Amino acid sequence: MSNKIDKSKIKEIANDLLFEIDNEQLKHLDLELPIIISSFNLLNKFNLKNVEPTDFPIKLNHHKLRIDQETEEK
């Protein structure tokens, strides 16, 4: 997979997402996106077939919410 996305595609994606992008931002993204894509391609090489998805990497045995207590209505 190519790590390069041309500037017209970046403009198209920004437009689809309702973002305004100026030439300076476009220049910056044109330099940075290949690095980001390359990093994701590297991650794709890991075999994660038997790994369960996680939404939070640390198990917590407590919660920070208070316990609701019934009160009498006035």
Residue frames as qw, qx, qy, qz and C-alpha x, y, z in Angstrom:
[[0.000, 0.889, 0.458, 0.000, 0.00, 0.00, 0.00],
 [0.396, 0.530, -0.024, 0.749, 1.33, 3.40, -0.91],
 [0.386, -0.497, -0.457, 0.629, 2.15, 5.80, 1.90],
 [0.101, -0.104, 0.160, 0.976, 1.50, 8.81, -0.31],
 [0.209, 0.726, 0.646, -0.106, -1.80, 10.64, -0.59],
 [0.340, 0.318, 0.247, 0.850, -1.77, 13.43, -3.14],
 [0.002, 0.141, 0.283, -0.949, -2.85, 16.94, -2.26],
 [0.445, -0.121, -0.394, -0.795, -6.05, 16.73, -4.30],
 [0.599, -0.296, -0.742, -0.061, -7.16, 13.69, -2.27],
 [0.302, -0.234, -0.556, 0.738, -6.37, 15.52, 0.98],
 [0.204, 0.035, -0.029, -0.978, -8.50, 18.46, -0.21],
 [0.547, -0.190, -0.617, -0.533, -11.30, 16.08, -1.21],
 [0.527, -0.310, -0.746, 0.262, -11.31, 14.35, 2.18],
 [0.132, -0.185, -0.368, 0.902, -11.22, 17.70, 4.02],
 [0.351, -0.050, -0.266, -0.896, -14.14, 18.91, 1.93],
 [0.579, -0.254, -0.728, -0.265, -16.12, 15.70, 2.60],
 [0.495, -0.371, -0.641, 0.455, -15.56, 16.23, 6.34],
 [0.065, -0.922, -0.297, -0.239, -16.56, 19.90, 6.04],
 [0.582, -0.569, 0.030, 0.580, -13.08, 21.13, 7.01],
 [0.374, 0.922, -0.094, 0.040, -11.52, 24.19, 5.51],
 [0.818, -0.274, 0.191, 0.468, -7.85, 23.62, 4.78],
 [0.187, 0.938, -0.182, -0.228, -5.40, 26.32, 3.76],
 [0.718, 0.583, -0.365, 0.107, -2.21, 25.86, 1.74],
 [0.029, -0.619, 0.680, -0.391, 0.02, 25.83, 4.83],
 [0.719, -0.177, 0.549, -0.387, -2.05, 23.06, 6.44],
 [0.903, 0.401, -0.010, -0.152, -2.09, 21.18, 3.16],
 [0.440, 0.673, -0.556, 0.210, 1.68, 21.41, 2.91],
 [0.319, -0.471, 0.703, -0.426, 2.03, 20.15, 6.49],
 [0.849, 0.040, 0.399, -0.345, -0.36, 17.23, 5.94],
 [0.788, 0.556, -0.253, -0.072, 1.38, 16.33, 2.71],
 [0.252, 0.595, -0.699, 0.307, 4.59, 15.85, 4.73],
 [0.380, -0.319, 0.692, -0.524, 3.05, 14.18, 7.79],
 [0.862, 0.097, 0.095, -0.488, 0.51, 11.76, 6.31],
 [0.752, 0.371, -0.545, -0.015, 3.06, 9.37, 4.77],
 [0.103, 0.367, -0.773, 0.507, 4.68, 8.99, 8.20],
 [0.586, -0.084, 0.460, -0.661, 1.32, 8.31, 9.86],
 [0.880, 0.252, -0.163, -0.369, 0.29, 5.81, 7.18],
 [0.536, 0.434, -0.702, 0.178, 3.64, 4.07, 7.44],
 [0.185, -0.288, 0.729, -0.593, 3.14, 3.71, 11.21],
 [0.766, 0.066, 0.283, -0.573, -0.30, 2.17, 10.74],
 [0.802, 0.383, -0.425, -0.173, 1.05, -0.19, 8.09],
 [0.238, 0.401, -0.803, 0.370, 3.65, -1.33, 10.62],
 [0.464, -0.123, 0.601, -0.639, 0.91, -1.98, 13.21],
 [0.832, 0.230, -0.082, -0.499, -1.03, -4.00, 10.65],
 [0.535, 0.412, -0.738, 0.015, 1.80, -6.54, 10.59],
 [0.233, -0.253, 0.790, -0.508, 0.99, -7.73, 14.12],
 [0.429, -0.214, -0.832, -0.280, -1.05, -10.91, 14.39],
 [0.260, -0.135, 0.472, -0.832, -3.91, -9.93, 16.68],
 [0.526, -0.140, -0.689, -0.478, -6.25, -12.74, 15.73],
 [0.604, -0.388, -0.687, 0.110, -6.57, -14.11, 19.29],
 [0.213, -0.051, -0.381, 0.898, -6.38, -10.78, 21.10],
 [0.046, -0.731, -0.677, 0.073, -9.57, -9.47, 22.64],
 [0.142, 0.654, 0.120, 0.733, -10.40, -5.82, 21.94],
 [0.401, -0.465, -0.524, 0.590, -10.16, -3.48, 24.87],
 [0.054, 0.860, 0.278, 0.424, -11.66, -0.10, 25.50],
 [0.278, -0.877, 0.290, -0.265, -9.55, 0.68, 28.57],
 [0.649, 0.394, -0.626, 0.178, -6.17, -1.00, 29.15],
 [0.089, 0.243, -0.744, 0.616, -6.25, -0.95, 32.96],
 [0.482, -0.482, -0.709, -0.178, -8.81, -2.89, 34.99],
 [0.137, -0.371, 0.371, -0.840, -10.30, -0.80, 37.76],
 [0.317, -0.286, -0.893, 0.139, -12.01, -2.46, 40.69],
 [0.038, -0.568, -0.521, 0.636, -13.87, 0.61, 41.77],
 [0.220, 0.649, 0.475, 0.553, -15.97, 3.30, 40.24],
 [0.204, 0.010, -0.222, 0.953, -16.11, 7.00, 40.95],
 [0.356, -0.430, -0.382, -0.736, -19.88, 7.40, 40.77],
 [0.297, -0.190, 0.611, -0.709, -21.86, 7.78, 43.94],
 [0.052, -0.289, -0.955, -0.033, -24.50, 5.24, 44.86],
 [0.320, -0.396, -0.282, -0.813, -27.99, 6.60, 44.30],
 [0.060, -0.205, -0.825, 0.523, -30.09, 6.79, 47.41],
 [0.142, -0.629, -0.652, -0.400, -33.82, 7.09, 47.49],
 [0.048, -0.051, -0.369, 0.927, -35.22, 10.24, 49.06],
 [0.138, 0.633, 0.724, -0.234, -38.69, 11.25, 50.00],
 [0.156, 0.426, 0.360, 0.815, -40.29, 13.74, 47.67],
 [0.029, -0.339, -0.487, 0.804, -41.80, 16.81, 49.31]]
